[in-house]
Amino acid sequence: MKTAMERFNPKIDFQGAPLLKCWLWTGVKDYKGYGRFRVSSTPSKFMQAHRWLFEQLRHPIPDGMTLDHLCPNKHCVNPNHLAVASVKENILRGNGPAAINARKTHCKNGHAFDSQNTYIRKSGKRSCRRCGREWARLQR
């Protein structure tokens, strides 16, 4: 019977230079594009492939933390392309709406989001004080 690593390795396309390039998972992927690996002979025991290999070659992922792909490939399993991060840090490094908005330095009217001009709402969203004053003036 093959070990888990012996079953894992044939499902990787190393793309040439093994330490620098992505190691692309060629096995089963989930609906988000992440590789899935059957860890044991139990049919329902699956893990994300990149998480499994990281824990085998590096160290366990601490509770409450996740792995952040530093490369753009969701199906890359190269441990050199992964970093342990908090969920918030992982989201803010990405290209989703929360990350895009967090990187904005000015409101849609060009006013700077700085300490004097920014109001933080209870929901955590930023608002431009100058635009808020202008809106209030127009309502009067």
Buried (B, 14 or more C-beta within 10 A) or exposed (E): EEEBEEBBEEBBEEEEEEEEBBBBBEBEBEEEEBBBBBEEEEEEEBBBBBBBBBBEEEEEBEEEBBBBBEEEBBBBBBBBBBBBBEEEBBBBBEEEEEEEEEEEEEBEEEBEBEEEBBEEEEEEEBBBBBBEEEEEEEEE
